[in-house]
Amino acid sequence: MNRFLKLAIVALVASCGGGNYKAPRNLDNACAIVAERPAYLNAMRKAERRWGIPVHVQMATIHQESKFIGNARTPHRYLLGVIPMGRQSSAYGYSQALDGTWEEYVEKTGKRRARRDRIDDATDFMGWYMDGSARRLGISKLDATSQYLAYHEGRGGFSRGSYRSKGWLINVANNVGSRSETYRVQLASCGRG
């Protein structure tokens, strides 16, 4: 195989996001994120068009859930601090979707080949879930704080107010809301908003 063909194959795989699960270098700057990973912005815009969830809300949620690491998993649990007991949950990928919720998404959308470690699928999942929260719970698609609480607690937990007794979670959700606003302003400043 000639050198040009090898380079073309590598470039094609890299452009598809194949296997690059590392986080972008500067997670505090939305413009830097999308400059380094244009596929992220394309995926989020596609989800925004389909589900109505703004790019900055998606970005802030992905930042909180996985720090943009495509194959992120929850930590292991240990019995007596040494005996592995499996992971804390089945959450996986950019969106940290749980197995059951992901299976529901695949069934409802018909996206049988969707994978949680692909940014296009993860953002579509997130848009689908948040759109459902907007319709069922009346949460604004612009309200990153409340959308995150429903995303973390599940719609049933959110409607029961399970987050109210979790001060740490309220702080996290407020941070997601603040980051969403920061990302919105940044994206507007670099012409990506």
C-alpha positions, 0 to 999 in steps of 0.5 A: 500500500502506498504512503498516500493511501495509508495517510488517506485512510488514517485521515478518514478514520480520524475525521470520523472520530474513530477511537479518539476518546481523549478530552479536548485540551481546553474544556473551559473554552467552548470555542477551543473545544469546537476548533479542536473537535469540529465533529462535536459542533456538527453533532450538537448542531444536528441534535439541536435541529432535531430535538431543539436542545441548544448546543451550549446546553448539550456541551455543559451537560457532556462536560459534567457527565464525561468531560468529553471523554468518549469511553468514560465509565463510572468508577469501580466499587470495592468491598472492604476497599479491596475486592472489586464489586463492579462499576457504580452504574452502567453509565457509559460514553459521552452522555453517561447514558445508563444501559436501560435508558440507552436501550429505550432510546434505541427502541424509540428512535430505531437507531439500532447501530447507535453507540454511546462512545460516538459523539453523534449518537451521544448528542442525539440521545441527549437531545432525545432525552431532554426533549422528552423532559421538556414535553413531559415535565415542562422544563425549558430546553434552555434551562440547563440547570433543570434539564441536568437535574432531570437527566441525572435523577430521571424524570420520575425522580425529578418530578418527585423532587428527589434532588431537593435533599441532595445539596451536592447535586443542586450545586452540580446542576447550578454549575452546569447552568453556569457553564452552559451560559459561559459556553453560550457567550463564548460560542457567540463571541467566536461566531459559532453560537 
